[in-house]
Amino acid sequence: MLMNNLILILLGLLAGFAVNFIAEWFYLRRKFFPKDLEKQYEKISIFSFILWPWQWKERLLSHKLRVWVVYVLLAGGAVWMWGWTDDSLAFIAKFIVITYFVLVIVMDIEARVVLHPVSIAGAVIGLAYGMYKWELVSSLKGGLFGFCFMYAIYWIGIKLSQYTAKKRGEEIEEEPMGFGDVNLSGVLGLTLGWPGVVAGLMLGILAGGAFSLLFIIQKMISKEFKLFQTIPYAPFLVIGTAIIILIY
């Protein structure tokens, strides 16, 4: 049992390293850092930073903490998931999907974007999982529904915000929902298949709506509320899908 847990923890740490490395690599390539931090970042090895982020004093504390939160979350998650998963293949499949979800959450919270390469990789992972868990047709139907459904919400959100901004004489600084969320919904649909994608998206939308309501209340109380403020939405969609995956 001890050796088994050690192997699972090692697997989780390796997955955590992959998530942190991919996130930092994309940040550097896509120029998400301020220019002064970019120059400082180039002076330190990315491997060294991911293994021990505290050595870079100029890095944001939240990013340093994220590195270790990811390690702990995936290492602990591997042990926890193995505890109630009898099938080794099912465990590996679910753990790969969950690892991908953690990457999406990290990138959307920190950079407010789900990049196209990440979505493409997710589509491959989602389709493979959907074919393994459900069947090809079900996975494709789920992907199509997820994409089209969220695209409709995306389009309605843009038109509604444009109409409201015009009435108020204000400019829109940021779209209510990014197109990366639309692509992600297609990925989640491939993963959950049809009709599972409906339950996953509904859970995500409800979670996002509840958080948005609390966010608005908090901003109104602190008198910092502004029209068209946005929040990272991908984490809620991912959490809704993860719940379905872990249950079934």
N, C-alpha and C positions, 0 to 999 in steps of 0.2 A: 504493500500500500504506500509506504514512504517513497520507494523508488518510482512508483507510478505517478505520485503527486509531483515529485521533482521533475519528471519528464514533462508533465503537463505545464508546470510553472515555466520551464525552459521554453516550451512551445509558445506560451503566452508572451514571454519576454521577447522572443524572436518576432512575433507578430507585432508587438509594440514598437520594436525597433523599425520594422518595415513601415508602419504608419507614420512614425515621427520622421523618418528619412524622406518618405515621399512628400509629406507636407512641407518640410523645410526645402527640399529640392525644387518643388514647384514655386514656393514663395520667392526663392532666389531667381529662378528663371523668368518668372512673371513680374519681377520688380515690385513686389508688394511691400518691401521694406522702404522706409524713408532713405534718402540718398546717403545721409551720414551713417546710418546703420549698415547700409549695403557695403560700404568701404571697410567698416570694422568687421563685418561678417566674413569678408573674403580673407581676413587674416587668420581665421581659425578653421581648423578642419571640421567639416560637417559631421564626420564620424565621432570626432572628439566631443563636439558640442552635444550630440544626441546621447552619448554615453555619460557625460557629466556637464550639464548645461550651466551649472553655477559658476564655472570658471569665466564666463563672459559677463562681466559686470553690467555692461550697457544693455543687455537683453532684458525685455520686459519680464517682470516677475511672473505674470500670468502665463507666459510662454514657457518659462522654466518649470513652473508647476505642472503645466500640461504634459510635458515630457514624461514626468513620473506618474501622473494620474493615468496616462495611457498604459504605461507598463503595469501598474498595479491592477487596473481594470481588466486588462486582457489576461494577465497571469491568474488573477483570482477567478475571472470568468471561465477560463479553461478548466480549472479544477471543479468549479460549480457545475458547468455544463456536463462534464464527464460523469458527475455523480448521479444524474438522472437520465443519461443517454446510454442505453445498452448496446446499441449498434455503433461500432467504430466508424463505419463509413458515414453514417448520419451525423455523428459528432464532428467529423472533419468537414463535411459539407456545411453544416450550420456555423461552425467556428470561422470558416473562410468568409461566409456572408457577414457575420457579426463584425469581423475585423474590418471588412470593407465599410460597413456602416459607421464604425468608429472614425475611420478616415474622413468620411463625408461630414460627420458632425464637427470634427476638429477644423476642417477647412472652411466650413460655412460659418462657424462661430467666429473664427479668427480673421478670415479674409472676406467673408460675406459673399462667397462665390462657390459654385460647383462647376469646376472646369470641364470642358468637353472631353479631354483624355480620361478624366476620372469617370465620367458618365459612360464612355465607350467601354472602359474596363469593367464597369459595373454591369453593363448590358451582357457582356460575355459571361461574367460570374452568375448573373441572374438567370440567363437562359440555361446555363449548365445546371444550376440548382433546380430550376423549374422543370427541366426534362427529367432530372433524377427523382424529384419528389412527386411531380404530377405527370404531365405528358407534354409533348411538344406543342400540340394545338392549344391546350389550356394555357401554357406559358405565353404563347404568342398572342392569344386573345387578351390575357391579362395585361401584357405590355402595351397593346394597342389601346385598350380602355384607359389604362393609367395615363398614357400620354395625351390622348384626346380629352379626357375629363379635365386634367389639370391645365391643358392649353385653353380650354373654354374659360376656366376661372381666371387664368392669366390675361386673356383678352378682355374679359368683362372688367377685371380690375383696372386695366389701363384706361379703358373708355370711361369708367366711372370716375377715376382720379382726374382725368383730363376735363371731364364735365364739371366736377366740383371745383377744380383749380380755376377754370374759366369763370365760373360764377363768383368766386371769391377774389379773382384778380391776382392769384398767386401762381408761382412757378413750381413745377414738380422737380425736385432735386434727385429723386430716386424712384424707380418703379416699385409698385406695391409688392410685386413678386418677380423674381428673376427667372429668365428662361431656363436656367440650370435646374430649377425646381420642376419644370415641366419635363425635362429630360430624365431627371431623377425619378419622377413618378412612373415613367415608362419602364425604367430599370426595376422599380419595386413591383410593377405589374408582371414583368417577366419572372420575377422571383416567386411571387405568390400565386401566379396563375389566375384563371377565372373559375369561380367568382371570388376567390380569396382576396383579390386586390381591392374589392369593394370594402371589405371589413378593415383591411389595413389602412386604406386612405381615409376612411371615416374616423378611425381611431386617431390618426395623425391630425386630421382637420379639427377634431374636437379638442385634442390636447393643445394644438396651436391657438385655437380660439379662446380657450380658457386662459392660457398664458397671456394672450394679447389683451384680454379684458383686465387682468390683474396689472399688466404693464400700463395700460391707459389710466387706470385708477391711481396707480402710484405716481404717474407723471402729473395728473391733475391735482393730486394732493400737494405735490412739491411745486406746483405751478410751473412745470417745465413742459407741459403738453404742447406739441406742435402737430399741425395737420400733415398727413402723409409720412409720419414716422414709420419706419419698417423694422422688423425683427428677423433674425435668421429663421427660416421656416423649414429648411431641410431636416434639422434634428427631430422635429415633431413627426414628419412623414416617416423618417427612418425608425423612430421609436415605435410608431404604430405597426409598422411591418415587422419589426423585431419581436414584438409581443406575439403576433400570429405565428411566426417561425418557431419561437421557443415553446409555444403551446402545442403545436402540431409537428 
